[in-house]
Amino acid sequence: MGIYTRLARFRPKQHCAVCAGSSTHVVCQSCEDEFSASEWRCLSCALPLNQSLDYCGNCLRTSPSFHRAFTLYDYEGVVAFLIKKMKYEARLSVAQFFAGKVAEKIGEMQSSGHHYDAFIPMPLHKKRIRERGYNQVIELLRSLKSTSPIETNSAQRVKQTTPLTDLTLAQRKKEIKGAFNLLVPLTYKSILLVDDVMTSGTSLNELAKTILKASPDVEVCDVLTLARAQLSEP
């Protein structure tokens, strides 16, 4: 028995954030096993697909401003529950747990040839940050071991949008228009935009559009989200 195995016996137990059962981590293995991750996804927007297609119908008709999207999970069940805990209840332990998963995902992406010169977390409006106390997307990048910088100052959210959850797709596009501003053009060739959840993709699309319009040096603008949801029209 190795020293780390022996020391693990003395690691203090905690309660799982989902089932409240005893666990060595913030989420027990049983609850983590319930995380859903679709096998087939649209290469452009990461929407789950029912068969081995490369692109969904929406992206075939109108491709987004960003080039490719990646995600870890489907936004449902246990994953949705934990993200809400992280986002609205300031559960930093959950953010730390997911940060490890995001770092693993980026490592896998890099191993398959997707390398980025900078990571840009989805910016929050300053009033939203005051309300929540932190930007949960920045927390999701805390465990990232990379020489590429995490850009938190270049892109700003200058428009305080109303919550997009109950809006139609057309309303979301209108509400998010002009929400971002780039202080200076980016000189990176390849960037990765990071967010917690993508539903319609309007926020990430507007951010990518803002960056690409002002930064001619950027050749690749991809997206990574913790989870991918599907828009249900009200």
C-alpha positions as CSV (number, residue, x, y, z in Angstrom):
1,M,0.0,0.0,0.0
2,G,1.5,3.3,-1.1
3,I,1.8,6.4,1.1
4,Y,-0.9,8.3,-0.7
5,T,-3.3,5.4,-0.4
6,R,-2.6,5.3,3.4
7,L,-3.0,9.0,3.8
8,A,-6.3,8.9,1.9
9,R,-7.7,7.0,4.9
10,F,-7.3,10.1,7.0
11,R,-8.7,12.5,4.5
12,P,-11.7,14.2,6.2
13,K,-15.1,13.2,4.8
14,Q,-17.5,15.7,3.4
15,H,-21.1,15.7,2.2
16,C,-22.0,15.3,-1.4
17,A,-23.5,18.5,-2.8
18,V,-26.2,16.5,-4.6
19,C,-27.3,13.6,-2.3
20,A,-25.8,14.9,1.0
21,G,-24.2,11.5,1.5
22,S,-20.7,11.0,2.8
23,S,-18.0,11.6,0.2
24,T,-14.3,12.3,-0.2
25,H,-15.1,14.9,-2.8
26,V,-17.8,17.6,-3.2
27,V,-19.7,15.2,-5.5
28,C,-19.8,11.5,-4.7
29,Q,-19.0,8.9,-7.4
30,S,-22.5,7.7,-7.5
31,C,-23.9,11.1,-8.3
32,E,-21.1,11.8,-10.8
33,D,-22.0,8.6,-12.6
34,E,-25.3,10.3,-13.4
35,F,-23.7,13.1,-15.4
36,S,-25.0,13.0,-19.0
37,A,-22.7,13.5,-22.0
38,S,-24.1,13.0,-25.5
39,E,-21.8,11.0,-27.8
40,W,-22.7,12.8,-31.0
41,R,-22.6,16.6,-31.2
42,C,-22.7,19.3,-33.9
43,L,-19.1,20.3,-34.6
44,S,-20.1,23.9,-35.0
45,C,-22.4,24.5,-31.9
46,A,-22.0,21.2,-29.8
47,L,-25.8,20.6,-29.9
48,P,-26.5,16.9,-29.2
49,L,-27.4,14.9,-32.4
50,N,-29.3,11.7,-32.7
51,Q,-27.0,10.2,-35.3
52,S,-23.5,10.5,-36.6
53,L,-23.9,13.8,-38.4
54,D,-21.3,16.5,-38.4
55,Y,-23.6,19.5,-38.2
56,C,-27.1,20.4,-37.0
57,G,-29.7,21.9,-39.3
58,N,-29.4,25.4,-37.8
59,C,-25.6,25.5,-38.4
60,L,-26.0,24.2,-41.9
61,R,-28.4,27.1,-42.6
62,T,-26.5,29.8,-40.7
63,S,-23.1,29.1,-39.1
64,P,-22.3,31.0,-35.9
65,S,-19.5,33.6,-35.6
66,F,-17.3,31.3,-33.6
67,H,-15.6,28.4,-35.5
68,R,-16.1,25.3,-33.4
69,A,-17.8,24.5,-30.1
70,F,-16.9,21.9,-27.4
71,T,-18.7,21.0,-24.2
72,L,-18.4,18.5,-21.4
73,Y,-21.9,17.6,-20.4
74,D,-25.6,17.9,-21.3
75,Y,-27.4,20.6,-19.2
76,E,-29.8,18.3,-17.4
77,G,-30.3,16.4,-14.1
78,V,-27.4,16.4,-11.7
79,V,-25.2,18.6,-13.9
80,A,-27.9,21.3,-14.1
81,F,-28.5,21.1,-10.4
82,L,-24.8,21.6,-9.6
83,I,-24.3,24.5,-12.1
84,K,-27.2,26.3,-10.4
85,K,-25.6,25.8,-7.0
86,M,-22.3,27.2,-8.4
87,K,-23.9,30.1,-10.2
88,Y,-26.6,31.3,-7.9
89,E,-25.5,30.1,-4.5
90,A,-21.8,30.9,-4.8
91,R,-20.8,27.3,-4.1
92,L,-17.1,27.7,-4.8
93,S,-16.4,24.0,-3.9
94,V,-18.6,23.0,-6.8
95,A,-16.8,25.5,-9.1
96,Q,-13.5,24.0,-7.9
97,F,-14.8,20.5,-8.7
98,F,-15.8,21.5,-12.2
99,A,-12.6,23.4,-12.7
100,G,-10.7,20.1,-12.6
101,K,-13.0,18.6,-15.2
102,V,-12.6,21.7,-17.5
103,A,-8.8,21.5,-17.2
104,E,-9.0,17.8,-18.1
105,K,-11.2,18.6,-21.2
106,I,-8.8,21.3,-22.4
107,G,-5.9,18.9,-22.0
108,E,-7.8,16.4,-24.2
109,M,-8.5,19.1,-26.7
110,Q,-4.8,20.0,-26.8
111,S,-3.8,16.4,-27.3
112,S,-6.0,16.2,-30.3
113,G,-4.5,19.3,-31.9
114,H,-6.6,22.2,-30.6
115,H,-4.1,24.7,-29.1
116,Y,-5.0,28.2,-28.1
117,D,-2.9,31.3,-27.5
118,A,-5.4,32.7,-24.9
119,F,-8.5,31.7,-23.0
120,I,-11.3,34.3,-22.6
121,P,-14.0,33.7,-19.9
122,M,-17.4,35.0,-20.7
123,P,-17.4,38.5,-19.1
124,L,-20.2,39.5,-16.7
125,H,-21.6,43.0,-16.3
126,K,-20.1,44.8,-13.2
127,K,-23.5,44.9,-11.6
128,R,-23.9,41.2,-12.0
129,I,-20.5,40.6,-10.4
130,R,-21.5,42.7,-7.5
131,E,-24.7,40.7,-7.1
132,R,-23.0,37.3,-7.3
133,G,-19.7,38.2,-5.8
134,Y,-17.6,36.5,-8.4
135,N,-17.6,35.4,-12.1
136,Q,-18.2,31.6,-12.0
137,V,-16.6,31.2,-15.5
138,I,-13.3,32.6,-14.2
139,E,-13.4,30.1,-11.4
140,L,-13.8,27.3,-13.9
141,L,-10.4,28.1,-15.3
142,R,-8.6,28.1,-11.9
143,S,-7.2,24.6,-12.3
144,L,-5.9,25.2,-15.8
145,K,-2.2,24.6,-16.2
146,S,-1.2,26.4,-19.4
147,T,1.4,28.9,-20.5
148,S,-1.4,30.7,-22.5
149,P,-2.9,33.6,-20.6
150,I,-6.5,33.8,-19.2
151,E,-7.7,37.2,-20.6
152,T,-10.1,38.8,-18.2
153,N,-9.6,42.5,-19.1
154,S,-9.8,42.8,-22.9
155,A,-13.4,41.9,-23.4
156,Q,-16.0,43.7,-21.3
157,R,-19.8,43.4,-20.9
158,V,-21.0,47.0,-21.3
159,K,-24.7,46.3,-21.5
160,Q,-26.7,44.9,-18.6
161,T,-29.0,42.5,-20.3
162,T,-32.2,41.1,-18.8
163,P,-32.1,37.3,-18.1
164,L,-32.3,35.5,-21.4
165,T,-33.9,32.3,-20.0
166,D,-37.5,33.2,-20.7
167,L,-36.9,34.9,-24.1
168,T,-37.4,33.5,-27.6
169,L,-34.4,33.2,-29.9
170,A,-35.3,36.4,-31.7
171,Q,-35.7,38.2,-28.4
172,R,-32.3,36.9,-27.2
173,K,-30.5,38.1,-30.3
174,K,-32.1,41.6,-29.9
175,E,-31.3,41.8,-26.2
176,I,-27.6,40.6,-26.5
177,K,-26.8,42.9,-29.4
178,G,-24.1,45.4,-28.5
179,A,-23.6,43.8,-25.1
180,F,-19.8,43.5,-25.4
181,N,-16.9,45.8,-26.1
182,L,-13.2,45.1,-26.8
183,L,-10.8,47.5,-25.2
184,V,-8.0,46.8,-27.6
185,P,-7.7,44.4,-30.7
186,L,-6.4,41.0,-29.7
187,T,-3.2,39.9,-31.4
188,Y,-3.5,36.2,-30.7
189,K,-4.0,33.8,-33.6
190,S,-6.1,31.3,-31.8
191,I,-8.5,31.9,-28.8
192,L,-10.9,29.9,-26.8
193,L,-14.0,31.5,-25.4
194,V,-15.2,29.8,-22.2
195,D,-18.7,29.8,-20.6
196,D,-20.6,27.7,-18.1
197,V,-23.7,26.9,-20.2
198,M,-24.7,27.4,-23.9
199,T,-28.4,27.3,-24.7
200,S,-29.1,29.3,-27.9
201,G,-25.5,30.4,-28.3
202,T,-26.5,34.1,-28.8
203,S,-24.2,35.4,-26.0
204,L,-21.1,33.5,-27.2
205,N,-21.9,34.3,-30.8
206,E,-22.1,38.1,-30.0
207,L,-18.9,37.9,-28.0
208,A,-17.1,36.1,-30.9
209,K,-18.5,38.6,-33.4
210,T,-17.3,41.5,-31.3
211,I,-13.8,40.1,-31.0
212,L,-13.4,39.0,-34.6
213,K,-14.7,42.3,-36.0
214,A,-12.1,44.2,-34.0
215,S,-9.2,41.7,-34.1
216,P,-8.0,40.8,-37.7
217,D,-5.1,38.8,-36.2
218,V,-7.5,36.2,-34.7
219,E,-7.8,33.3,-37.1
220,V,-9.5,30.7,-34.8
221,C,-12.2,31.5,-32.3
222,D,-13.5,28.4,-30.6
223,V,-15.9,27.9,-27.7
224,L,-15.9,25.6,-24.7
225,T,-18.8,25.3,-22.3
226,L,-19.2,23.2,-19.2
227,A,-22.7,22.1,-20.4
228,R,-24.9,22.4,-23.5
229,A,-28.6,23.0,-23.1
230,Q,-31.3,23.0,-25.8
231,L,-33.5,26.0,-26.3
232,S,-37.2,25.5,-25.7
233,E,-39.3,28.3,-27.3
234,P,-41.6,29.8,-24.7
